[in-house]
Amino acid sequence: MLRQCGAGFGQIALAGLWASLGSASANSGLNPLAPHAPLFRPRAKRIIFLFMHGGPSHVDTFDYKPLLIRDTGQPLPFAKPRIQFAQTSNLRKSPWEFRPYGESGAMVSDLFPNVGACADDLCFLKSIHGTNEAHGGALLKLHTGSDTFVRPSMGSWISYGLGTENQNLPSFLTINPTLGHGGVGNWSSAFLPAVHQGTPIGGGMPVEKATINYLHDPNENTVLQRAQLDLLGELNRDHLAATGSDPALEARIESFELAFRMQTEAPEIMSLDGESAATRRLYGLDDPRTASFARQCLLARRFSERGVRFVQVTHGYWDQHDDLTKDHGRLASEVDRPIAGLLRDLKSRGLLEDTLVMWGGEFGRTPTLQGKDGRDHHPHAFTMWLAGGGVRAGFSYGVTDDYGFYCVDEKMHVHDLHATLLALLGVDHEALTYRHAGRDFRLTDVHGRVVRDIMA
């Protein structure tokens, strides 16, 4: 009977099976992207992740270390890790000065004067640590919680758990994603339904030319396209009815429908023509140095305010094994003004209250010198910051040692970061599970601690 009924086994019996297994997507009915109620009161509704690919140096940006200045040129007075990506020599002070900002007095490097001016809105996490010294493993760890297995990305987990607030847009977008160091694995849905995979905008091309692939119908005939999709959907549903459950095909049916709906709304969001001259200046679209990342940040705001749950923007490459002074300086000058513009714009629109902005890379860099003017990969202690979305503003959590080499107090592993992000969205990281290959999986696997001290 189930095989012959019009709705199909995959849309009736499988939905009931998911409900019995406690699946978060069971209440979505025929639309897996339908918004789901969080388990408890959320502080944030959405996330914008400003990802600095390559690993910006924490001791040159937001983790001020006076003793590193005093002892520059001296050997590190304690043992280095047993496993290192490469060898480094003695301590090396930052080439940039630090100065206090705002009422909080947060010490911020001269690399980020505009972000520093927003210090009273930031929550600095200075004791983040991971487990992998290589870019590929560290990126996958940060994005998926695993550096050794294929796992869904955090954006996909959030999409699976909460859906999207706008049925004409994906729940997870990644703007200018890196195609290396894990590549699509960093925004993949893995074994989650494919509809929760991140939708890329650009990647490997100038940002001003980036778009969502196949967004426009080349024939510009909506009636014909609707008829084609209806026929395709009917054939696919007949196949489901005849063969039973096929999650990949179910996700493909929904992806076709979402793609059709996106054509009515996404092109307008992608166009910045309607933004005022003041807004364009605020983000830095008027400066060739900042225009590229400014466009990414402005698109992130436009998609977030339309209901997209998770938007990631990527900038890089912050991997200075040498030429740190020149290249970190250049990279910071490209993002400092756009990031501050995004924070101020969100705040002025009342969006920062329920939008969580996160900044950081896959790891930090050593306080010790590499080459003539560089620092090596450093997963043992690094800084990220959050803003809005219910976190404590003008606050600093976690402590590294006198040189910024190891976390020494209020340590926060990447698993703890993921658990805390989900908690801010109203999701229990231990309850957000998906059964695959005979076991229940979650973003934090068997780890994770919610750091409530950073919550307002």
C-alpha positions as CSV (number, residue, x, y, z in Angstrom):
1,M,0.0,0.0,0.0
2,L,2.8,2.4,0.9
3,R,4.6,1.7,-2.4
4,Q,1.4,2.5,-4.4
5,C,0.2,5.6,-2.5
6,G,0.8,8.9,-4.2
7,A,2.9,10.5,-1.5
8,G,5.4,7.6,-1.5
9,F,7.1,5.6,1.2
10,G,9.9,8.2,1.5
11,Q,7.4,10.9,2.4
12,I,5.2,9.0,4.8
13,A,6.7,5.9,6.4
14,L,10.3,7.3,6.5
15,A,9.1,10.5,8.1
16,G,7.4,8.4,10.8
17,L,10.5,6.4,11.2
18,W,12.6,9.5,11.7
19,A,10.2,10.7,14.3
20,S,10.6,7.5,16.3
21,L,14.3,7.9,16.1
22,G,14.1,11.5,17.4
23,S,15.2,13.0,14.2
24,A,15.3,16.8,14.2
25,S,14.0,16.9,10.7
26,A,10.9,14.8,11.3
27,N,8.7,17.8,11.9
28,S,9.6,19.4,8.6
29,G,7.0,17.3,6.7
30,L,7.7,17.5,3.0
31,N,10.2,20.3,3.3
32,P,13.4,19.5,5.2
33,L,14.4,23.2,5.3
34,A,11.2,24.3,7.1
35,P,12.1,26.2,10.3
36,H,12.3,24.1,13.4
37,A,11.7,25.4,16.9
38,P,14.9,25.4,19.0
39,L,15.0,23.3,22.1
40,F,15.3,26.3,24.4
41,R,15.2,30.0,24.2
42,P,17.9,31.1,21.6
43,R,20.1,34.1,22.1
44,A,21.0,34.1,18.3
45,K,18.9,33.2,15.2
46,R,21.8,33.1,12.7
47,I,25.6,33.1,12.4
48,I,28.0,35.0,10.1
49,F,31.4,33.4,10.2
50,L,34.3,35.5,9.0
51,F,36.9,32.9,8.3
52,M,40.5,34.0,7.9
53,H,42.0,31.1,5.9
54,G,45.6,30.3,6.7
55,G,45.8,31.1,10.4
56,P,46.3,34.8,11.5
57,S,48.7,35.3,14.4
58,H,47.0,35.8,17.7
59,V,50.1,37.4,19.3
60,D,50.1,40.0,16.4
61,T,46.4,40.8,16.5
62,F,44.3,40.4,19.8
63,D,46.5,38.5,22.4
64,Y,48.8,41.2,23.8
65,K,52.0,39.8,25.5
66,P,54.3,42.4,27.1
67,L,56.8,39.7,28.1
68,L,57.1,38.7,24.5
69,I,58.3,42.2,23.8
70,R,60.8,42.1,26.7
71,D,62.2,38.7,25.9
72,T,62.3,38.9,22.1
73,G,65.4,37.1,20.8
74,Q,65.6,34.8,23.8
75,P,64.9,31.1,23.8
76,L,61.4,29.9,24.8
77,P,61.9,29.1,28.5
78,F,59.9,25.9,28.4
79,A,59.5,22.9,26.2
80,K,57.9,23.1,22.8
81,P,55.3,20.5,21.7
82,R,56.5,17.1,20.9
83,I,54.9,17.4,17.4
84,Q,55.4,20.6,15.5
85,F,54.7,21.4,11.9
86,A,58.2,22.8,11.4
87,Q,61.0,24.1,13.5
88,T,61.1,27.6,14.9
89,S,63.9,29.5,16.8
90,N,63.7,32.1,19.6
91,L,60.9,34.3,20.8
92,R,59.9,37.2,18.4
93,K,57.9,40.2,19.5
94,S,55.1,41.6,17.3
95,P,56.1,44.2,14.7
96,W,52.9,46.1,15.6
97,E,52.1,48.2,18.6
98,F,49.0,47.3,20.8
99,R,46.8,49.9,22.3
100,P,43.6,49.9,24.5
101,Y,40.2,50.5,23.0
102,G,36.8,51.5,24.4
103,E,35.6,51.3,27.9
104,S,36.7,47.7,28.1
105,G,40.3,48.7,27.5
106,A,40.8,45.7,25.2
107,M,44.3,45.6,23.8
108,V,44.2,45.4,20.0
109,S,47.1,45.5,17.5
110,D,47.5,48.4,15.1
111,L,46.7,45.8,12.4
112,F,43.0,46.3,13.3
113,P,42.3,49.9,14.3
114,N,38.7,49.8,13.0
115,V,37.9,46.5,14.6
116,G,39.6,47.8,17.8
117,A,37.1,50.7,17.8
118,C,34.3,48.1,18.1
119,A,36.0,46.4,21.0
120,D,33.2,47.1,23.4
121,D,30.9,44.9,21.2
122,L,33.4,42.0,21.0
123,C,33.8,38.9,23.1
124,F,37.4,37.7,22.8
125,L,38.1,33.9,23.1
126,K,41.8,33.8,23.8
127,S,42.2,30.1,24.8
128,I,40.9,28.3,21.7
129,H,43.0,25.2,20.9
130,G,42.8,22.4,18.4
131,T,44.6,19.2,17.5
132,N,46.1,19.5,14.1
133,E,49.2,21.4,12.9
134,A,48.4,21.1,9.2
135,H,45.9,23.4,7.3
136,G,43.8,20.6,5.9
137,G,43.2,18.8,9.1
138,A,42.8,22.0,11.1
139,L,40.2,23.4,8.6
140,L,38.2,20.2,8.8
141,K,38.4,20.1,12.6
142,L,37.1,23.7,12.8
143,H,34.4,23.3,10.2
144,T,33.2,19.7,10.9
145,G,34.6,18.7,14.3
146,S,36.8,15.9,12.8
147,D,40.2,16.0,11.2
148,T,40.2,12.3,10.3
149,F,36.7,11.3,9.1
150,V,34.2,12.8,6.6
151,R,31.6,14.6,8.8
152,P,28.9,17.2,8.2
153,S,30.0,20.8,8.5
154,M,28.7,23.0,11.4
155,G,26.7,25.0,8.9
156,S,25.0,21.8,7.7
157,W,24.3,20.7,11.3
158,I,22.7,24.1,12.0
159,S,20.6,23.8,8.8
160,Y,19.5,20.3,9.8
161,G,18.6,21.4,13.3
162,L,16.9,24.7,12.6
163,G,16.0,24.9,8.9
164,T,15.8,28.2,7.2
165,E,13.6,31.3,7.9
166,N,13.2,32.0,4.2
167,Q,11.9,29.2,2.0
168,N,13.2,30.9,-1.1
169,L,16.9,30.7,0.0
170,P,19.2,28.0,1.3
171,S,19.8,27.7,5.0
172,F,23.6,27.7,4.5
173,L,25.7,29.8,2.2
174,T,29.5,30.0,1.9
175,I,30.9,33.0,0.0
176,N,34.3,32.7,-1.8
177,P,35.1,29.3,-0.1
178,T,38.5,27.9,-0.3
179,L,38.8,25.0,-2.7
180,G,41.9,23.6,-1.0
181,H,42.7,22.2,2.5
182,G,39.6,20.0,2.7
183,G,37.7,21.8,-0.1
184,V,34.1,21.0,-0.3
185,G,34.4,18.9,2.9
186,N,34.4,22.2,4.8
187,W,30.8,22.9,3.7
188,S,29.6,19.4,2.9
189,S,26.5,17.8,4.5
190,A,28.3,14.4,4.4
191,F,25.8,11.8,5.5
192,L,23.1,14.4,6.4
193,P,20.5,14.9,3.7
194,A,22.1,16.7,0.8
195,V,19.8,19.7,1.0
196,H,21.7,20.8,4.0
197,Q,25.0,21.2,2.1
198,G,26.4,24.7,1.9
199,T,25.6,26.6,-1.3
200,P,28.8,28.2,-2.6
201,I,29.0,31.7,-4.1
202,G,32.2,31.9,-6.0
203,G,35.4,30.4,-5.0
204,G,38.6,30.5,-7.1
205,M,37.4,33.7,-8.9
206,P,37.2,37.4,-8.3
207,V,34.5,38.1,-5.8
208,E,32.8,40.7,-7.9
209,K,32.2,38.1,-10.6
210,A,31.0,35.4,-8.1
211,T,27.4,34.2,-8.3
212,I,25.3,31.2,-7.5
213,N,25.8,28.7,-10.3
214,Y,22.8,28.3,-12.7
215,L,20.8,30.9,-10.8
216,H,19.3,32.4,-14.0
217,D,17.2,30.5,-16.5
218,P,18.9,31.0,-19.9
219,N,15.6,30.7,-21.7
220,E,13.9,33.2,-19.3
221,N,10.6,31.2,-19.5
222,T,9.3,30.6,-16.0
223,V,6.1,28.8,-17.2
224,L,8.1,26.3,-19.3
225,Q,10.6,25.8,-16.5
226,R,7.8,25.2,-14.0
227,A,6.3,22.6,-16.3
228,Q,9.6,20.8,-16.7
229,L,10.2,20.7,-13.0
230,D,6.7,19.4,-12.4
231,L,7.2,16.6,-14.9
232,L,10.6,15.8,-13.4
233,G,9.2,15.8,-9.9
234,E,6.4,13.5,-11.0
235,L,8.9,11.0,-12.5
236,N,11.1,11.1,-9.4
237,R,8.1,10.6,-7.0
238,D,7.0,7.6,-9.1
239,H,10.5,6.2,-8.7
240,L,10.3,6.8,-4.9
241,A,7.0,5.1,-4.8
242,A,8.3,2.1,-6.7
243,T,11.6,1.6,-4.9
244,G,11.1,2.9,-1.4
245,S,13.3,5.2,0.6
246,D,16.0,7.1,-1.3
247,P,17.2,10.1,0.8
248,A,19.6,11.3,-1.9
249,L,16.7,11.4,-4.4
250,E,14.4,13.1,-1.9
251,A,17.0,15.7,-1.3
252,R,17.5,16.2,-5.1
253,I,13.8,16.8,-5.5
254,E,13.8,19.5,-2.8
255,S,17.0,21.0,-4.3
256,F,15.3,21.4,-7.7
257,E,12.4,23.1,-6.0
258,L,14.6,25.4,-3.9
259,A,16.7,26.3,-7.0
260,F,13.5,27.4,-8.8
261,R,12.3,29.5,-5.8
262,M,15.8,31.1,-5.5
263,Q,15.4,32.6,-8.9
264,T,12.8,34.9,-7.6
265,E,14.8,36.4,-4.7
266,A,18.5,35.6,-4.8
267,P,19.4,37.8,-7.8
268,E,18.0,40.9,-6.0
269,I,20.0,40.1,-2.9
270,M,23.2,39.5,-4.9
271,S,22.9,43.0,-6.5
272,L,24.2,45.8,-4.4
273,D,22.8,48.6,-6.5
274,G,20.2,49.5,-4.0
275,E,22.7,50.1,-1.2
276,S,23.2,53.8,-0.3
277,A,26.5,55.6,-0.9
278,A,27.0,55.9,2.9
279,T,26.6,52.1,3.4
280,R,29.0,51.4,0.5
281,R,31.6,53.7,2.1
282,L,31.0,52.1,5.6
283,Y,32.0,48.7,4.3
284,G,34.9,50.0,2.1
285,L,33.5,49.4,-1.4
286,D,35.0,52.7,-2.4
287,D,38.6,51.5,-1.8
288,P,40.2,49.0,-4.2
289,R,42.1,47.4,-1.2
290,T,38.9,46.6,0.7
291,A,36.3,46.4,-2.0
292,S,36.5,42.6,-2.5
293,F,36.0,41.7,1.2
294,A,33.6,44.5,1.6
295,R,31.4,42.9,-1.0
296,Q,31.5,39.6,0.9
297,C,30.6,41.2,4.2
298,L,27.7,43.2,2.6
299,L,26.4,40.1,0.9
300,A,26.6,38.3,4.3
301,R,24.4,41.0,5.9
302,R,21.9,41.0,3.0
303,F,21.5,37.2,3.1
304,S,21.4,37.1,6.9
305,E,18.6,39.7,7.2
306,R,16.6,37.6,4.7
307,G,16.7,34.6,6.9
308,V,19.7,32.5,6.0
309,R,20.9,30.6,9.1
310,F,24.6,30.3,8.5
311,V,26.7,32.5,6.2
312,Q,30.4,32.1,5.9
313,V,32.8,34.5,4.2
314,T,36.4,33.5,3.6
315,H,39.5,35.6,3.3
316,G,43.1,34.5,2.9
317,Y,45.8,33.5,2.7
318,W,47.1,34.2,6.3
319,D,50.0,31.7,6.2
320,Q,53.1,33.7,6.7
321,H,56.1,31.4,7.3
322,D,58.1,34.4,6.2
323,D,57.3,38.0,5.2
324,L,54.9,38.3,8.2
325,T,55.2,42.0,8.5
326,K,54.4,42.7,4.8
327,D,51.7,40.1,4.3
328,H,49.9,40.3,7.6
329,G,49.8,44.0,7.2
330,R,48.4,43.8,3.7
331,L,45.8,41.2,4.6
332,A,44.6,43.1,7.7
333,S,44.2,46.3,5.6
334,E,41.9,44.3,3.3
335,V,39.5,43.2,6.0
336,D,39.7,45.6,8.9
337,R,37.3,48.3,7.5
338,P,34.8,45.8,6.1
339,I,34.6,43.9,9.3
340,A,34.0,47.0,11.4
341,G,31.5,48.2,8.8
342,L,29.6,44.9,9.1
343,L,29.5,45.2,12.9
344,R,28.3,48.8,12.8
345,D,25.7,48.1,10.1
346,L,24.2,45.1,11.9
347,K,24.1,47.1,15.1
348,S,22.4,50.1,13.5
349,R,19.7,47.9,12.0
350,G,19.0,46.0,15.2
351,L,20.4,42.8,13.7
352,L,23.4,42.4,16.0
353,E,21.1,41.4,18.9
354,D,20.2,38.1,17.3
355,T,23.0,37.7,14.7
356,L,26.2,36.0,16.0
357,V,29.3,37.2,14.2
358,M,32.4,35.0,14.6
359,W,36.0,35.8,13.5
360,G,39.0,33.5,13.3
361,G,41.2,31.1,11.5
362,E,42.0,27.4,11.7
363,F,44.8,28.0,14.2
364,G,47.2,30.8,15.3
365,R,50.9,31.2,14.8
366,T,53.9,30.6,17.0
367,P,55.3,33.3,19.2
368,T,58.7,32.0,18.1
369,L,60.4,33.1,14.9
370,Q,60.5,31.1,11.7
371,G,62.9,32.1,8.9
372,K,63.8,35.8,8.8
373,D,60.3,37.2,9.4
374,G,57.7,34.5,9.9
375,R,55.8,32.3,12.3
376,D,54.8,28.7,12.1
377,H,51.3,27.0,12.4
378,H,50.1,26.9,16.0
379,P,47.0,25.0,17.1
380,H,47.9,24.9,20.8
381,A,46.6,28.4,21.6
382,F,44.9,31.0,19.4
383,T,42.2,33.7,19.5
384,M,38.8,34.0,18.0
385,W,36.1,36.6,18.8
386,L,32.4,36.7,18.8
387,A,30.0,39.6,18.6
388,G,26.2,40.0,19.1
389,G,24.0,37.0,19.4
390,G,23.8,37.0,23.2
391,V,27.5,37.0,24.1
392,R,29.1,39.2,26.7
393,A,30.3,42.4,25.0
394,G,33.6,44.0,25.9
395,F,34.7,40.7,27.5
396,S,37.7,38.5,27.3
397,Y,37.6,34.7,28.1
398,G,40.6,32.5,28.5
399,V,44.3,33.0,29.2
400,T,47.5,32.0,27.5
401,D,50.9,31.9,29.0
402,D,53.2,34.9,29.1
403,Y,54.2,34.4,25.5
404,G,51.0,33.1,24.0
405,F,52.3,29.6,23.4
406,Y,49.9,27.4,25.5
407,C,46.5,27.9,27.0
408,V,46.8,28.0,30.8
409,D,43.3,29.0,32.1
410,E,39.7,28.7,30.9
411,K,40.7,26.5,28.0
412,M,38.3,26.2,25.1
413,H,38.7,23.4,22.6
414,V,37.2,23.5,19.2
415,H,34.5,21.0,20.4
416,D,33.6,23.5,23.2
417,L,33.3,26.3,20.6
418,H,30.9,24.2,18.6
419,A,28.8,23.2,21.7
420,T,28.6,26.9,22.7
421,L,27.6,28.1,19.2
422,L,24.8,25.6,19.2
423,A,23.7,26.6,22.7
424,L,23.5,30.2,21.6
425,L,21.2,29.1,18.8
426,G,19.0,27.3,21.3
427,V,20.2,23.8,20.4
428,D,21.6,21.2,22.8
429,H,24.7,19.8,21.1
430,E,24.1,16.4,22.7
431,A,20.6,16.2,21.4
432,L,21.2,17.2,17.8
433,T,22.0,13.8,16.4
434,Y,21.7,11.9,13.2
435,R,21.8,8.1,13.0
436,H,24.2,6.8,10.4
437,A,26.1,3.5,9.9
438,G,24.6,2.1,13.1
439,R,25.3,4.9,15.5
440,D,24.2,8.4,16.5
441,F,26.5,11.2,15.3
442,R,26.7,14.8,16.4
443,L,28.8,17.9,15.6
444,T,30.8,17.5,18.8
445,D,31.0,13.7,18.6
446,V,31.5,12.5,22.2
447,H,33.0,15.8,23.3
448,G,32.0,19.4,23.9
449,R,31.3,21.7,26.9
450,V,29.1,24.7,26.7
451,V,31.0,27.8,27.9
452,R,28.2,29.7,29.6
453,D,30.6,32.3,31.1
454,I,30.7,34.1,27.7
455,M,26.9,34.4,27.5
456,A,25.2,37.7,28.4
